[in-house]
Amino acid sequence: NAAKALKDEGAKEIFSYIVHGVLSDRAFERISNSEIKELVLTDSIQATEKIKSSKKIRHISIAPLIGEAIKRIDSDSSVSALFD
């Protein structure tokens, strides 16, 4: 509904970003049929094959970020500096 409301108010394209994308079958179908142009999910939760095959859903890896955070914690370096 939010994507449709944005379109109705003049948005040309709608992108959505989710960190931990747990999508039920109903959510997958709703996204597939929505005004959302692209939904971006991180790989913090393994996606199903159905979700991986969607043309509207893109996965990005957060492994390098998590690895660097672990390294910085281990060496007592700043983790917040990763987000500057």
MIBA-770811 format. One record per atom (N, C-alpha, C, O): atom name; x, y negated, z. Coordinates in pm, 1 decimal. Each point is the difference from the previous one (the first is absolute). Last residue first. Layout:
<pt CA,<X,Y,Z>>;
...
//
This chain:
<pt N,<3130.6,-604.2,873.6>>;
<pt CA,<25.2,-143.6,-23.2>>;
<pt C,<-8.6,-33.6,-146.6>>;
<pt O,<18.3,-115.7,-37.9>>;
<pt N,<-51.9,556.7,270.2>>;
<pt CA,<-121.8,-64.4,-47.4>>;
<pt C,<14.8,-151.5,-19.0>>;
<pt O,<-98.9,-71.0,-17.5>>;
<pt N,<438.3,372.7,193.8>>;
<pt CA,<-44.9,66.9,-123.6>>;
<pt C,<-116.5,-74.1,-64.2>>;
<pt O,<-24.5,14.8,-119.7>>;
<pt N,<204.1,-131.7,549.1>>;
<pt CA,<69.0,-63.1,-113.2>>;
<pt C,<-36.9,65.3,-133.2>>;
<pt O,<17.3,-60.6,-105.8>>;
<pt N,<-161.6,236.9,530.4>>;
<pt CA,<-84.4,-110.1,-50.0>>;
<pt C,<65.0,-71.9,-118.5>>;
<pt O,<-70.5,-58.5,-82.2>>;
<pt N,<302.8,394.5,322.2>>;
<pt CA,<-99.5,59.5,-89.2>>;
<pt C,<-86.1,-111.8,-59.6>>;
<pt O,<-40.4,8.0,-116.0>>;
<pt N,<561.1,-18.8,329.2>>;
<pt CA,<-133.4,-56.6,-9.0>>;
<pt C,<-88.1,73.2,-100.7>>;
<pt O,<36.0,13.2,-116.9>>;
<pt N,<361.8,247.5,382.2>>;
<pt CA,<-9.3,-115.4,-88.6>>;
<pt C,<-145.2,-47.5,-6.8>>;
<pt O,<-90.2,67.6,49.5>>;
<pt N,<318.9,329.1,180.9>>;
<pt CA,<-40.4,-118.7,76.1>>;
<pt C,<2.5,-127.3,-84.0>>;
<pt O,<34.3,-107.2,49.8>>;
<pt N,<28.1,573.8,-199.6>>;
<pt CA,<119.8,-84.4,15.4>>;
<pt C,<-29.1,-128.4,79.3>>;
<pt O,<83.0,-90.8,2.9>>;
<pt N,<-430.7,411.7,-92.1>>;
<pt CA,<112.1,80.2,49.5>>;
<pt C,<124.3,-85.4,25.5>>;
<pt O,<76.2,28.0,92.5>>;
<pt N,<-452.9,-225.6,-295.3>>;
<pt CA,<-30.9,31.9,139.6>>;
<pt C,<116.7,75.8,62.2>>;
<pt O,<39.6,-27.8,113.2>>;
<pt N,<-14.0,-62.2,-570.6>>;
<pt CA,<19.0,-121.0,79.9>>;
<pt C,<-30.1,24.5,147.7>>;
<pt O,<68.8,-53.4,87.1>>;
<pt N,<-146.7,405.2,-394.0>>;
<pt CA,<144.1,-29.2,5.6>>;
<pt C,<27.4,-121.6,89.2>>;
<pt O,<93.1,0.7,80.6>>;
<pt N,<-540.3,105.9,-174.6>>;
<pt CA,<58.7,100.9,90.4>>;
<pt C,<148.9,-27.0,17.7>>;
<pt O,<51.8,6.2,111.5>>;
<pt N,<-276.0,-271.1,-424.9>>;
<pt CA,<-43.9,-33.5,136.2>>;
<pt C,<60.5,96.2,101.5>>;
<pt O,<46.0,-42.0,106.2>>;
<pt N,<24.7,129.1,-562.3>>;
<pt CA,<79.3,-116.2,44.4>>;
<pt C,<-38.9,-40.3,141.4>>;
<pt O,<86.4,-37.2,79.4>>;
<pt N,<-338.6,380.8,-279.9>>;
<pt CA,<138.9,42.6,20.6>>;
<pt C,<87.1,-112.3,52.0>>;
<pt O,<79.5,19.9,91.9>>;
<pt N,<-521.3,-119.6,-218.6>>;
<pt CA,<0.7,78.8,123.8>>;
<pt C,<142.6,44.6,32.6>>;
<pt O,<43.2,-7.0,115.1>>;
<pt N,<-102.7,-211.6,-524.9>>;
<pt CA,<-24.6,-92.0,110.5>>;
<pt C,<5.1,72.9,133.7>>;
<pt O,<62.5,-48.5,94.4>>;
<pt N,<-30.2,303.1,-495.0>>;
<pt CA,<120.1,-80.9,22.5>>;
<pt C,<-15.5,-96.8,117.9>>;
<pt O,<95.0,-21.3,75.4>>;
<pt N,<-478.0,289.0,-193.4>>;
<pt CA,<111.0,76.8,56.3>>;
<pt C,<126.2,-84.8,19.9>>;
<pt O,<61.5,8.7,106.3>>;
<pt N,<-516.0,-102.5,-297.3>>;
<pt CA,<54.3,-80.4,109.0>>;
<pt C,<118.2,72.5,65.2>>;
<pt O,<49.8,-44.0,103.6>>;
<pt N,<-321.1,47.2,-614.6>>;
<pt CA,<73.3,67.8,106.3>>;
<pt C,<48.1,-98.8,104.9>>;
<pt O,<55.6,-105.0,-32.0>>;
<pt N,<-507.9,103.5,-301.5>>;
<pt CA,<134.9,-52.9,12.5>>;
<pt C,<66.3,66.7,119.6>>;
<pt O,<-65.9,33.4,98.5>>;
<pt N,<-379.9,48.2,-465.7>>;
<pt CA,<70.5,28.6,125.2>>;
<pt C,<136.7,-66.2,-2.8>>;
<pt O,<69.3,1.5,-101.7>>;
<pt N,<-585.6,-81.9,-145.6>>;
<pt CA,<145.8,9.3,-16.4>>;
<pt C,<62.6,22.2,137.2>>;
<pt O,<-41.9,-59.7,99.1>>;
<pt N,<-472.3,82.9,-380.0>>;
<pt CA,<74.1,8.6,125.4>>;
<pt C,<148.1,20.7,-29.1>>;
<pt O,<38.1,88.2,-77.0>>;
<pt N,<-389.8,-106.3,-259.4>>;
<pt CA,<-16.1,-121.9,78.7>>;
<pt C,<87.0,-2.5,124.9>>;
<pt O,<13.9,-104.7,63.2>>;
<pt N,<-52.2,478.1,-369.0>>;
<pt CA,<62.1,-109.7,-74.7>>;
<pt C,<-8.3,-131.9,76.4>>;
<pt O,<71.8,-94.6,-32.5>>;
<pt N,<-54.9,618.2,232.7>>;
<pt CA,<-85.0,-115.3,-29.9>>;
<pt C,<78.2,-107.4,-73.9>>;
<pt O,<115.7,-27.6,31.9>>;
<pt N,<51.7,451.6,158.6>>;
<pt CA,<-33.5,-2.0,-143.1>>;
<pt C,<-84.2,-120.5,-40.4>>;
<pt O,<-25.7,-20.7,-118.6>>;
<pt N,<160.4,115.1,575.3>>;
<pt CA,<120.7,-22.9,-80.5>>;
<pt C,<-32.3,-13.5,-148.1>>;
<pt O,<71.3,-69.0,-72.9>>;
<pt N,<-415.6,187.6,376.2>>;
<pt CA,<37.9,-140.1,15.1>>;
<pt C,<121.2,-32.3,-86.0>>;
<pt O,<5.5,-106.1,-62.2>>;
<pt N,<-141.8,550.5,71.4>>;
<pt CA,<-108.1,-80.0,-58.1>>;
<pt C,<35.2,-148.5,6.0>>;
<pt O,<-18.3,-72.9,-97.5>>;
<pt N,<295.7,385.2,314.0>>;
<pt CA,<22.9,-1.8,-145.3>>;
<pt C,<-105.5,-85.4,-69.9>>;
<pt O,<29.5,-67.7,-98.5>>;
<pt N,<78.6,-61.1,601.5>>;
<pt CA,<-49.0,119.1,-69.4>>;
<pt C,<28.8,-13.0,-148.8>>;
<pt O,<26.5,-109.6,-49.4>>;
<pt N,<285.0,-132.3,429.6>>;
<pt CA,<-122.9,-14.5,-78.0>>;
<pt C,<-38.8,132.8,-64.1>>;
<pt O,<85.3,83.5,-30.2>>;
<pt N,<207.5,-224.2,494.9>>;
<pt CA,<2.1,69.4,-128.7>>;
<pt C,<-136.1,-9.2,-68.7>>;
<pt O,<-103.8,26.9,60.4>>;
<pt N,<310.0,-399.6,268.7>>;
<pt CA,<-86.7,117.5,10.8>>;
<pt C,<-3.0,64.8,-138.2>>;
<pt O,<-18.0,-68.3,-100.7>>;
<pt N,<287.4,-292.6,135.9>>;
<pt CA,<9.6,36.4,141.7>>;
<pt C,<-89.3,119.1,33.6>>;
<pt O,<21.9,69.1,99.5>>;
<pt N,<79.5,-331.3,-526.4>>;
<pt CA,<9.1,145.4,12.5>>;
<pt C,<18.3,43.1,145.8>>;
<pt O,<57.7,105.3,27.2>>;
<pt N,<-335.1,-549.9,-230.2>>;
<pt CA,<135.1,46.3,32.2>>;
<pt C,<-3.2,152.0,12.9>>;
<pt O,<-106.2,61.5,9.8>>;
<pt N,<-224.6,-362.8,-333.1>>;
<pt CA,<13.8,73.4,126.2>>;
<pt C,<146.7,28.5,25.4>>;
<pt O,<77.2,20.6,-93.7>>;
<pt N,<-432.7,-349.0,-228.4>>;
<pt CA,<137.6,42.2,24.5>>;
<pt C,<6.8,62.2,139.4>>;
<pt O,<-39.7,-61.9,98.7>>;
<pt N,<-340.2,-54.7,-507.7>>;
<pt CA,<16.6,24.0,142.3>>;
<pt C,<140.8,54.4,18.7>>;
<pt O,<37.1,100.3,-60.9>>;
<pt N,<-308.9,-396.9,-351.4>>;
<pt CA,<103.0,92.6,45.5>>;
<pt C,<1.8,5.1,152.1>>;
<pt O,<-7.1,-103.2,66.7>>;
<pt N,<-346.7,-113.2,-309.5>>;
<pt CA,<84.6,36.2,-114.1>>;
<pt C,<104.5,102.4,41.0>>;
<pt O,<26.6,95.3,-73.2>>;
<pt N,<-533.5,-192.0,278.3>>;
<pt CA,<143.4,-3.5,30.4>>;
<pt C,<78.1,43.7,-122.6>>;
<pt O,<-26.4,105.6,-57.4>>;
<pt N,<-458.2,-107.7,110.3>>;
<pt CA,<59.9,-109.6,-75.6>>;
<pt C,<150.9,-9.1,24.0>>;
<pt O,<68.0,-80.1,-64.2>>;
<pt N,<-329.2,560.8,123.1>>;
<pt CA,<-6.7,-136.8,50.6>>;
<pt C,<62.8,-99.6,-96.6>>;
<pt O,<51.6,36.6,-105.6>>;
<pt N,<-85.8,466.6,105.6>>;
<pt CA,<-112.0,-69.1,-63.3>>;
<pt C,<-9.9,-147.8,39.8>>;
<pt O,<-98.1,-66.7,-32.7>>;
<pt N,<439.1,356.0,209.9>>;
<pt CA,<2.4,27.0,-144.1>>;
<pt C,<-107.7,-78.4,-74.0>>;
<pt O,<20.3,-40.9,-114.3>>;
<pt N,<-12.2,33.6,586.1>>;
<pt CA,<110.7,-78.6,-56.4>>;
<pt C,<3.6,16.2,-150.8>>;
<pt O,<18.2,-97.6,-72.9>>;
<pt N,<-327.5,358.2,301.6>>;
<pt CA,<-37.8,-141.0,10.6>>;
<pt C,<107.9,-89.8,-59.2>>;
<pt O,<-30.3,-97.3,-69.0>>;
<pt N,<115.7,560.9,100.7>>;
<pt CA,<-100.5,-28.4,-102.6>>;
<pt C,<-40.7,-147.6,1.4>>;
<pt O,<-17.9,-60.7,-105.6>>;
<pt N,<310.4,209.3,443.4>>;
<pt CA,<66.1,10.1,-130.9>>;
<pt C,<-97.9,-36.8,-111.1>>;
<pt O,<33.9,-77.3,-89.6>>;
<pt N,<-203.5,111.5,524.1>>;
<pt CA,<80.3,-121.8,-15.9>>;
<pt C,<68.9,-0.7,-135.8>>;
<pt O,<5.6,-103.3,-66.7>>;
<pt N,<-240.3,491.2,183.0>>;
<pt CA,<-93.7,-110.3,-23.6>>;
<pt C,<76.1,-131.3,-21.0>>;
<pt O,<-35.1,-78.4,-88.2>>;
<pt N,<280.1,462.3,208.3>>;
<pt CA,<-50.9,11.6,-137.0>>;
<pt C,<-93.8,-116.2,-33.2>>;
<pt O,<3.9,-53.7,-110.7>>;
<pt N,<344.1,-68.8,477.4>>;
<pt CA,<-91.4,113.7,-13.7>>;
<pt C,<-44.8,6.5,-146.9>>;
<pt O,<26.9,-91.5,-77.9>>;
<pt N,<435.2,-126.9,283.3>>;
<pt CA,<-120.1,-20.8,-80.0>>;
<pt C,<-82.5,128.0,-7.2>>;
<pt O,<48.8,104.3,-43.5>>;
<pt N,<379.7,-379.4,298.2>>;
<pt CA,<-76.4,123.6,17.8>>;
<pt C,<-132.6,-21.8,-72.3>>;
<pt O,<-85.1,-75.7,46.7>>;
<pt N,<561.3,-199.7,-23.5>>;
<pt CA,<-118.2,22.6,-81.5>>;
<pt C,<-61.8,137.4,16.4>>;
<pt O,<31.8,92.3,-74.9>>;
<pt N,<297.8,-465.3,312.1>>;
<pt CA,<-27.0,142.3,23.6>>;
<pt C,<-131.1,35.5,-70.6>>;
<pt O,<-107.0,-5.3,60.6>>;
<pt N,<263.7,-427.5,-157.6>>;
<pt CA,<120.9,64.2,51.9>>;
<pt C,<-21.4,150.5,15.7>>;
<pt O,<74.2,78.9,-58.5>>;
<pt N,<-302.8,-430.4,-304.9>>;
<pt CA,<-27.3,75.4,121.5>>;
<pt C,<128.0,69.8,44.6>>;
<pt O,<71.0,59.8,-80.8>>;
<pt N,<-300.0,-462.1,-286.3>>;
<pt CA,<120.1,65.6,52.4>>;
<pt C,<-31.6,64.4,133.6>>;
<pt O,<-58.7,-62.9,88.0>>;
<pt N,<-186.3,-153.7,-578.3>>;
<pt CA,<-12.9,33.3,140.8>>;
<pt C,<122.8,79.7,42.9>>;
<pt O,<50.8,83.3,-75.2>>;
<pt N,<-256.6,-441.7,-341.1>>;
<pt CA,<96.7,100.5,40.1>>;
<pt C,<-15.5,21.8,149.4>>;
<pt O,<-25.0,-94.5,74.8>>;
<pt N,<-253.1,-147.5,-519.9>>;
<pt CA,<4.9,28.8,143.0>>;
<pt C,<96.1,115.9,23.9>>;
<pt O,<-12.2,107.2,-59.3>>;
<pt N,<-128.7,-527.3,-331.4>>;
<pt CA,<49.4,134.3,28.8>>;
<pt C,<10.4,17.3,150.7>>;
<pt O,<25.3,-95.4,73.6>>;
<pt N,<-240.5,-290.9,-240.5>>;
<pt CA,<22.6,67.0,-128.4>>;
<pt C,<44.5,144.7,18.7>>;
<pt O,<-44.8,89.1,-72.2>>;
<pt N,<-281.1,-426.5,383.3>>;
<pt CA,<130.7,66.2,-6.1>>;
<pt C,<13.2,72.8,-133.0>>;
<pt O,<-93.2,67.0,-44.5>>;
<pt N,<-309.3,-317.2,203.4>>;
<pt CA,<92.3,-47.5,-102.6>>;
<pt C,<137.4,63.7,-4.9>>;
<pt O,<81.3,-37.6,-84.5>>;
<pt N,<-496.8,127.2,359.2>>;
<pt CA,<44.9,-135.9,31.6>>;
<pt C,<109.0,-49.7,-95.3>>;
<pt O,<54.6,-108.7,19.3>>;
<pt N,<-231.9,550.3,-49.6>>;
<pt CA,<-116.0,-88.7,-13.1>>;
<pt C,<37.2,-145.9,25.3>>;
<pt O,<-63.0,-91.0,-53.7>>;
<pt N,<387.5,423.6,130.2>>;
<pt CA,<-27.0,-14.9,-144.2>>;
<pt C,<-113.7,-97.3,-23.1>>;
<pt O,<7.4,-86.2,-87.6>>;
<pt N,<81.1,203.1,531.1>>;
<pt CA,<109.2,-82.0,-53.4>>;
<pt C,<-18.8,-25.4,-148.8>>;
<pt O,<20.0,-112.0,-47.0>>;
<pt N,<-319.7,404.9,255.2>>;
<pt CA,<-23.6,-137.2,46.0>>;
<pt C,<108.7,-93.8,-52.3>>;
<pt O,<-29.3,-112.6,-40.2>>;
<pt N,<82.5,571.3,-38.6>>;
<pt CA,<-109.6,-54.5,-82.1>>;
<pt C,<-28.3,-144.5,37.8>>;
<pt O,<-21.3,-84.3,-87.2>>;
<pt N,<331.9,316.2,348.4>>;
<pt CA,<54.1,-23.7,-133.6>>;
<pt C,<-106.6,-59.2,-91.4>>;
<pt O,<28.7,-91.2,-77.5>>;
<pt N,<-159.6,224.2,508.2>>;
<pt CA,<86.3,-118.7,6.9>>;
<pt C,<55.3,-32.6,-138.0>>;
<pt O,<4.6,-116.8,-38.5>>;
<pt N,<-264.7,509.9,100.0>>;
<pt CA,<-80.7,-119.5,0.0>>;
<pt C,<84.9,-125.7,0.0>>;
<pt O,<-36.9,-99.7,-62.1>>;
//
